[in-house]
Structures are given as structure tokens and as C-alpha cells.
Amino acid sequence: MSKPEGDREMRPEIVLFGDSITAQSFRSGGWGSALADAYSRKADIVVRGYGGYNTRWALFLLHHIFPLGSSSPPVATTIFFGANDAALKGRTSDRQHVPVEEYKDNVRKIVQHLKKCSPTMLIVLITPPPIDEAGRQSYAESIYGEKAMKEPERTNETTGIYAQQCVSLAEELGLRCVNLWSKMQETNDWQNKYLSDGLHLTPEGNGVVFEEVARVFREAWLSPEEMPFDFPHHSQIDGENPSKAFEERCL
């Protein structure tokens, strides 16, 4: 269901585009829901997360999620892929594997499309998080028992290579970037504190993403404190003459 044209004009959109870590971001304690709270009545946080997707598959979605010629493109978009691209070739998640050179090129193509949608759009790249191989193994055994994988389908070392290419691309294109792979590993026991199954995020892990994305938004030009409310704050409404507060915005 589309929103009324006036509503789009009053409240800009921020799109979160990524894989399952983005798809899960509106769960309790999620980084997307925290952003929605921070930008309440200032901007709409739109989640476009697709579990299991890599950048190769994400390219097929671009014209559907970000149509060219839109009169109201997002003011900002986060691009958060790589965890599935970095799945190892020949292991249980082989189908999701994308070579690192192609991963970098695919992210470049996503950025180029977004720039065509809106040259002024704030684009933030987010690296995949680190991988706890032992945590992945324990999770697999809890689900599949003796049939669980014997060798890791992702490694932290390989994922780090993808993260570095993401950072490198951001530097090349002059984009802002959250190096989640490095940031999380600055904390002791990050494997248990930030990851629920060796890959996906705990509430604390979501908190790191929120803090980093919110920091980058503020350092750019998208601080919620500096954005106007969509409609007047209740303190601005005169109980005797309420229409006055709404004249400029609604009448």
C-alpha cells in the first residue's frame, strides 16, 4: 500500500538494504528498531532485508526496491551484505558463495544504481560481522545433530578479506563505512557477547550496529536532533486554538 504523497514529502525514508542481519533488525533489541525509535516522527526506517541473499542475487532487486525516476527516493541507504558472499566454496553453504572480486564489483553496482536514483543520497556501506567458527559449529550440531557439518562453512579470516574489500571500496568511492568486522573484535569475548550463533547478532551485537550507523548518520548530515517533526510537537498546540499550530503544515 502506497503512502499519500504529502506524507512522503513530510517524512523522508531511510532504507536498510541487506541480508538476514538486516531482515532481523526489527526484532526486539534490533538495530533497525532502534533507528526507528531514534528517528521517530523524523524519518521512516524501511527494512529491505533478505535472508540468505548475497550481492549477486541482490542486484536483481535494485529496480524493484529503488526504481529510477522516483519522485521521492530515500535520503539514505545502508548496504549490508557480505556474510553470505563469504561462505566457503565447496562447503555446506557453497550455493551462496560469491568470489571476493565479484562481491566488490556487485557492491559498486548497487552504489552506482543508488546514485542514479539520487545523487545526494547518503550511502553507508557496512562490512559483514566477524565469524565465530566454534559458535557456528555448535549451532549446526544443535539443529542437525550428527548430520551437522564437519568443516566450517565460513571462517573469520575469509570474512575479513571481504570486509577489507568493502572498506576499500568505500574509500575509493568516497562513501562512509562501518567496519563491523574490526569494531566487534575490539571487545573481549565478542564471540559470545555479540553473536548468537557464530554469525547473527545478539541484542548487544545489534546495539553495536545501531551505535555505529547512528554515529555515521550524525557525522554526515542526518542527525535526528536537527530534523523537524512531521507534525507539531504537542507542546506547540494551543488548547484554545489548536488549528493555529497546524496551519503551516496541514491547511
C-alpha positions as CSV (number, residue, x, y, z in Angstrom):
1,M,0.0,0.0,0.0
2,S,1.5,3.3,-1.0
3,K,1.6,6.3,1.3
4,P,-0.1,9.5,0.5
5,E,2.1,11.9,-1.5
6,G,2.0,14.5,1.3
7,D,3.3,12.0,3.9
8,R,6.3,11.1,1.7
9,E,7.1,14.8,1.4
10,M,6.9,15.4,5.2
11,R,8.8,12.3,6.4
12,P,11.9,11.1,4.4
13,E,12.8,7.5,4.1
14,I,15.9,5.7,5.2
15,V,16.3,2.2,3.6
16,L,18.2,-0.6,5.3
17,F,19.2,-3.0,2.4
18,G,20.9,-6.3,3.2
19,D,20.7,-9.9,4.1
20,S,19.3,-11.7,7.2
21,I,21.2,-9.4,9.6
22,T,19.1,-6.6,8.2
23,A,16.0,-8.7,8.0
24,Q,16.2,-9.4,11.7
25,S,16.9,-5.8,12.6
26,F,13.3,-5.1,13.6
27,R,13.2,-7.9,16.2
28,S,13.2,-7.0,19.8
29,G,16.6,-5.3,20.5
30,G,17.3,-5.0,16.8
31,W,19.4,-2.2,15.3
32,G,16.7,-1.3,12.8
33,S,14.0,-0.9,15.5
34,A,16.5,1.3,17.5
35,L,16.9,3.5,14.4
36,A,13.2,3.7,14.0
37,D,12.9,4.9,17.6
38,A,15.7,7.4,17.2
39,Y,14.1,8.9,14.0
40,S,10.5,8.6,15.3
41,R,8.4,11.3,13.6
42,K,11.5,12.5,11.7
43,A,12.1,9.8,9.1
44,D,10.6,6.4,8.2
45,I,13.1,3.4,8.6
46,V,12.3,1.0,5.8
47,V,13.7,-2.6,6.1
48,R,14.6,-4.4,2.9
49,G,16.5,-7.4,4.3
50,Y,16.6,-10.8,2.5
51,G,17.8,-13.8,4.5
52,G,20.4,-15.9,2.7
53,Y,21.0,-13.4,-0.1
54,N,24.4,-12.5,-1.5
55,T,25.3,-9.5,-3.6
56,R,24.8,-11.4,-6.8
57,W,21.2,-12.0,-6.0
58,A,20.7,-8.5,-4.5
59,L,21.3,-7.0,-8.0
60,F,18.1,-8.5,-9.2
61,L,16.1,-6.4,-6.6
62,L,17.5,-3.0,-7.3
63,H,15.0,-1.7,-9.8
64,H,12.1,-3.0,-7.7
65,I,13.3,-1.5,-4.4
66,F,15.0,1.6,-5.8
67,P,13.1,2.5,-9.0
68,L,14.8,5.0,-11.2
69,G,12.8,8.2,-11.7
70,S,11.1,8.1,-8.3
71,S,9.9,11.4,-7.1
72,S,10.8,10.5,-3.5
73,P,14.0,8.4,-3.3
74,P,15.4,7.6,0.1
75,V,17.5,10.2,1.7
76,A,19.9,7.5,3.0
77,T,20.5,3.8,2.4
78,T,22.7,1.3,4.3
79,I,24.2,-1.6,2.2
80,F,24.9,-4.5,4.5
81,F,26.0,-7.6,2.5
82,G,28.9,-10.0,2.5
83,A,28.2,-12.6,5.2
84,N,26.8,-14.9,2.6
85,D,29.1,-14.0,-0.2
86,A,32.0,-15.1,2.1
87,A,30.6,-18.6,2.5
88,L,33.3,-21.0,1.5
89,K,33.4,-22.7,-1.8
90,G,32.8,-26.5,-1.6
91,R,31.3,-26.4,1.9
92,T,27.7,-26.6,3.1
93,S,26.8,-23.0,2.1
94,D,28.6,-23.3,-1.3
95,R,25.5,-22.1,-3.2
96,Q,25.8,-18.6,-1.5
97,H,29.5,-18.1,-2.3
98,V,30.5,-15.1,-4.4
99,P,34.2,-14.6,-5.2
100,V,35.5,-11.5,-3.4
101,E,36.3,-9.6,-6.6
102,E,32.8,-10.1,-7.8
103,Y,31.4,-9.1,-4.3
104,K,33.3,-5.8,-4.5
105,D,32.1,-5.2,-8.1
106,N,28.5,-6.0,-7.1
107,V,28.5,-3.6,-4.2
108,R,29.9,-1.0,-6.6
109,K,27.0,-1.7,-9.0
110,I,24.5,-1.2,-6.1
111,V,26.1,2.1,-5.2
112,Q,26.0,3.3,-8.8
113,H,22.3,2.5,-9.1
114,L,21.5,4.4,-5.9
115,K,23.5,7.4,-7.2
116,K,21.3,7.3,-10.3
117,C,18.2,7.3,-8.1
118,S,19.5,10.3,-6.2
119,P,22.9,11.9,-6.4
120,T,22.5,13.4,-3.0
121,M,21.6,10.1,-1.2
122,L,23.7,9.3,1.8
123,I,25.1,5.8,1.2
124,V,26.7,3.9,4.1
125,L,28.5,0.6,3.5
126,I,28.5,-2.0,6.4
127,T,31.0,-4.8,6.4
128,P,30.0,-8.3,7.4
129,P,30.4,-9.0,11.1
130,P,33.2,-11.4,12.3
131,I,32.6,-15.1,12.3
132,D,32.9,-17.4,15.4
133,E,33.6,-20.7,13.8
134,A,33.1,-22.7,17.0
135,G,29.8,-20.9,17.5
136,R,28.7,-21.9,14.0
137,Q,29.7,-25.5,14.7
138,S,27.8,-25.6,18.0
139,Y,24.7,-24.1,16.3
140,A,24.8,-26.6,13.5
141,E,25.1,-29.5,15.9
142,S,22.1,-28.2,17.9
143,I,20.0,-28.2,14.8
144,Y,21.3,-31.2,12.8
145,G,22.9,-33.4,15.4
146,E,25.3,-36.0,13.9
147,K,24.4,-34.8,10.4
148,A,25.9,-31.4,11.1
149,M,28.8,-30.1,9.0
150,K,32.2,-31.4,9.9
151,E,34.1,-28.4,8.5
152,P,33.2,-24.7,8.9
153,E,31.2,-23.2,6.1
154,R,32.5,-19.7,6.9
155,T,35.7,-18.6,8.6
156,N,36.6,-15.3,10.3
157,E,39.8,-15.0,8.2
158,T,37.9,-15.2,4.9
159,T,35.1,-12.9,6.0
160,G,37.8,-10.4,7.0
161,I,39.0,-10.3,3.4
162,Y,35.5,-9.4,2.2
163,A,35.3,-6.8,5.0
164,Q,38.5,-5.2,3.9
165,Q,37.3,-5.0,0.3
166,C,34.1,-3.3,1.5
167,V,36.2,-0.7,3.4
168,S,38.5,-0.3,0.3
169,L,35.5,0.4,-2.0
170,A,34.1,2.9,0.4
171,E,37.4,4.8,0.4
172,E,37.6,4.6,-3.4
173,L,34.1,5.9,-3.9
174,G,34.2,8.5,-1.0
175,L,31.5,6.8,0.9
176,R,31.0,6.3,4.7
177,C,31.6,2.9,6.0
178,V,31.0,0.9,9.2
179,N,33.8,-1.7,9.7
180,L,31.8,-4.0,11.8
181,W,34.3,-6.9,11.4
182,S,37.0,-4.9,13.1
183,K,34.8,-3.0,15.5
184,M,33.3,-6.0,17.2
185,Q,36.6,-7.8,17.6
186,E,37.9,-4.9,19.8
187,T,35.8,-6.3,22.6
188,N,36.8,-9.2,24.8
189,D,34.6,-12.3,24.3
190,W,33.0,-10.8,21.3
191,Q,32.1,-14.3,20.1
192,N,29.6,-14.8,22.9
193,K,28.7,-11.1,23.6
194,Y,27.8,-10.1,20.0
195,L,26.9,-13.3,18.1
196,S,24.0,-15.6,18.8
197,D,25.1,-18.5,16.5
198,G,28.5,-17.5,15.3
199,L,27.1,-15.2,12.7
200,H,23.8,-13.5,13.6
201,L,23.6,-10.8,16.2
202,T,22.6,-10.8,19.9
203,P,20.9,-7.7,21.2
204,E,24.3,-6.4,22.3
205,G,25.6,-7.0,18.8
206,N,22.6,-5.2,17.3
207,G,23.5,-2.4,19.7
208,V,27.0,-2.0,18.2
209,V,25.5,-1.8,14.7
210,F,23.0,0.9,15.8
211,E,25.6,2.9,17.6
212,E,27.9,2.8,14.6
213,V,25.2,3.6,12.0
214,A,23.8,6.4,14.1
215,R,27.2,7.9,14.6
216,V,27.9,7.9,10.8
217,F,24.5,9.4,10.1
218,R,25.2,12.2,12.6
219,E,28.7,12.8,11.2
220,A,27.1,13.2,7.8
221,W,24.0,15.5,7.8
222,L,21.3,13.2,9.1
223,S,21.2,13.9,12.8
224,P,17.6,13.2,14.2
225,E,18.0,16.1,16.7
226,E,18.4,18.5,13.8
227,M,15.4,17.2,11.7
228,P,11.9,18.7,12.0
229,F,8.9,16.7,13.4
230,D,6.4,15.7,10.7
231,F,3.6,17.4,12.7
232,P,3.8,19.9,15.6
233,H,5.0,18.7,19.0
234,H,2.1,18.6,21.5
235,S,3.7,21.5,23.5
236,Q,3.2,23.8,20.5
237,I,-0.5,23.2,20.3
238,D,-2.7,25.8,21.9
239,G,-5.6,24.1,23.7
240,E,-7.9,27.1,23.0
241,N,-6.9,27.4,19.3
242,P,-5.3,24.2,18.1
243,S,-5.7,24.9,14.4
244,K,-3.0,27.6,14.6
245,A,-0.3,25.0,15.1
246,F,-1.4,23.1,12.1
247,E,-1.9,25.9,9.6
248,E,1.5,25.8,8.0
249,R,1.8,22.0,7.8
250,C,-1.8,20.8,7.2
251,L,-4.0,23.6,5.8
